[in-house]
Amino acid sequence: MEYNEAELDSIKGNSIFLFTHKRADHYLGKKVRQVLRAKKGKKFTPWRTSQLEKFSKTIPDFNVQVFRTKHRFSLKHNLYLITWRGKKIFLSGDTESAETIGKIEGIDWAFLPSWILIDAEEKNIKIDAKMRALYHIYPNEIIEGEIPARI
């Protein structure tokens, strides 16, 4: 897991942490526990989805839909569709295919690894998202070619 330690300081108190799966490149146990204690945050993982759905009902104009999907290196993996103040935010995690996102309409922000865009293109799956953010790009990785619009 590579990140700038200063990013952790910028996390606001009482934050909600959603994890799609438990792998070291997304979830570093000791560091997560330290941040949760310091920020008095709430953590939800694929093992706590019923608590997440219940918790989301306590926040006005906020909803989280959970989709169970496959990840070849993790026993449990979820995607999340957050609807907050009328905006739809899709968190893909490291799912293996674009099939789930292809069934969702009117996404405002889709956070995706690059292989989901490639999978969607290869299978002719339309991703209905106004904006897309790519992740799983490492600090030393070089991106070649033209970056598509809306990313």
C-alpha positions as CSV (number, residue, x, y, z in Angstrom):
1,M,0.0,0.0,0.0
2,E,1.5,3.3,-1.1
3,Y,0.2,6.6,0.1
4,N,1.3,9.9,1.5
5,E,1.0,9.8,5.4
6,A,-0.3,13.5,5.3
7,E,-3.4,12.2,3.5
8,L,-4.4,10.4,6.8
9,D,-4.2,13.7,8.7
10,S,-6.7,15.3,6.3
11,I,-9.4,12.8,7.1
12,K,-12.3,14.5,8.9
13,G,-13.6,13.2,12.3
14,N,-16.5,10.8,12.4
15,S,-15.8,9.6,8.9
16,I,-17.4,6.5,7.4
17,F,-14.9,4.0,6.0
18,L,-16.2,1.6,3.3
19,F,-13.9,-1.3,2.3
20,T,-14.7,-3.4,-0.7
21,H,-12.4,-6.2,0.4
22,K,-9.5,-7.0,2.8
23,R,-6.3,-6.9,0.8
24,A,-3.1,-5.1,1.8
25,D,-3.4,-2.7,-1.2
26,H,-6.7,-1.4,0.1
27,Y,-6.9,-2.3,3.8
28,L,-3.9,-2.1,6.1
29,G,-5.3,-3.4,9.4
30,K,-3.0,-1.7,11.9
31,K,-3.1,1.7,10.1
32,V,-6.9,1.5,9.7
33,R,-7.4,0.8,13.4
34,Q,-5.2,3.8,14.3
35,V,-7.1,6.1,12.0
36,L,-10.5,4.9,13.2
37,R,-9.5,5.5,16.9
38,A,-8.0,9.0,16.1
39,K,-10.9,10.1,13.9
40,K,-13.7,8.3,15.8
41,G,-14.8,6.8,12.5
42,K,-17.0,3.8,11.6
43,K,-15.7,1.0,9.5
44,F,-17.7,-1.3,7.2
45,T,-16.3,-4.3,5.3
46,P,-17.9,-7.1,3.3
47,W,-18.3,-8.9,6.6
48,R,-20.5,-6.1,8.0
49,T,-22.9,-5.3,5.1
50,S,-26.1,-5.7,7.1
51,Q,-24.8,-3.2,9.7
52,L,-23.9,-0.8,6.9
53,E,-27.3,-1.0,5.3
54,K,-28.9,-0.5,8.7
55,F,-26.5,2.4,9.6
56,S,-27.1,4.2,6.2
57,K,-30.8,4.5,7.1
58,T,-29.9,6.6,10.1
59,I,-28.4,9.4,7.9
60,P,-30.9,11.7,6.2
61,D,-30.7,11.6,2.3
62,F,-28.1,8.9,2.4
63,N,-28.3,5.3,1.1
64,V,-25.8,2.5,0.4
65,Q,-26.6,-0.4,-1.9
66,V,-24.3,-3.4,-1.6
67,F,-23.5,-5.7,-4.5
68,R,-21.6,-8.9,-3.9
69,T,-19.1,-9.5,-6.7
70,K,-16.0,-11.6,-7.5
71,H,-12.3,-10.8,-6.8
72,R,-9.9,-13.6,-7.6
73,F,-7.7,-13.0,-4.5
74,S,-10.3,-12.2,-1.9
75,L,-13.0,-14.4,-0.3
76,K,-15.5,-11.6,0.0
77,H,-15.8,-8.5,-2.3
78,N,-18.5,-5.8,-2.5
79,L,-19.3,-2.9,-4.8
80,Y,-21.1,0.0,-3.3
81,L,-23.6,2.4,-4.8
82,I,-23.9,5.4,-2.5
83,T,-26.8,7.8,-3.1
84,W,-26.2,11.0,-1.1
85,R,-28.2,14.2,-1.5
86,G,-29.5,12.9,-4.8
87,K,-26.1,12.1,-6.3
88,K,-25.1,8.5,-7.1
89,I,-21.5,7.5,-6.3
90,F,-20.3,4.1,-7.5
91,L,-17.3,2.4,-5.8
92,S,-16.1,-0.6,-7.8
93,G,-13.3,-2.0,-5.6
94,D,-11.4,-4.6,-7.5
95,T,-14.2,-6.5,-9.1
96,E,-13.4,-8.5,-12.2
97,S,-16.0,-7.4,-14.6
98,A,-18.1,-4.4,-15.7
99,E,-21.4,-6.3,-15.6
100,T,-22.8,-4.8,-12.4
101,I,-22.0,-1.2,-13.2
102,G,-23.5,-1.8,-16.7
103,K,-26.9,-2.4,-15.1
104,I,-26.9,0.9,-13.1
105,E,-28.3,4.1,-14.6
106,G,-27.6,7.7,-13.8
107,I,-24.3,7.5,-11.9
108,D,-22.8,10.8,-11.1
109,W,-19.3,9.6,-10.1
110,A,-17.9,6.1,-10.9
111,F,-14.6,5.1,-9.2
112,L,-13.1,2.3,-11.2
113,P,-9.9,0.4,-11.9
114,S,-8.8,0.7,-15.5
115,W,-9.5,-3.0,-16.2
116,I,-13.3,-2.3,-15.7
117,L,-13.2,0.2,-18.5
118,I,-11.4,-2.3,-20.8
119,D,-13.8,-5.1,-19.8
120,A,-16.8,-2.8,-20.6
121,E,-15.4,-1.8,-24.0
122,E,-14.6,-5.5,-24.9
123,K,-18.1,-6.6,-23.9
124,N,-19.9,-3.5,-25.3
125,I,-21.2,-2.7,-21.8
126,K,-22.3,1.0,-21.5
127,I,-21.2,2.7,-18.2
128,D,-23.8,5.4,-17.6
129,A,-21.6,7.8,-15.5
130,K,-21.2,11.6,-15.8
131,M,-17.7,11.4,-14.4
132,R,-15.2,8.6,-13.9
133,A,-12.2,8.4,-11.7
134,L,-9.5,5.8,-12.2
135,Y,-7.6,4.2,-9.4
136,H,-5.2,1.4,-8.9
137,I,-2.6,3.5,-10.6
138,Y,0.7,3.3,-8.7
139,P,3.1,6.2,-8.2
140,N,5.7,4.6,-10.4
141,E,3.2,3.5,-13.1
142,I,3.4,5.3,-16.5
143,I,0.1,5.8,-18.4
144,E,0.6,5.8,-22.1
145,G,-1.8,7.0,-24.8
146,E,-4.6,9.5,-24.6
147,I,-6.7,9.7,-21.5
148,P,-10.4,9.4,-22.5
149,A,-12.8,12.3,-21.9
150,R,-14.6,12.6,-18.5
151,I,-11.8,10.9,-16.5
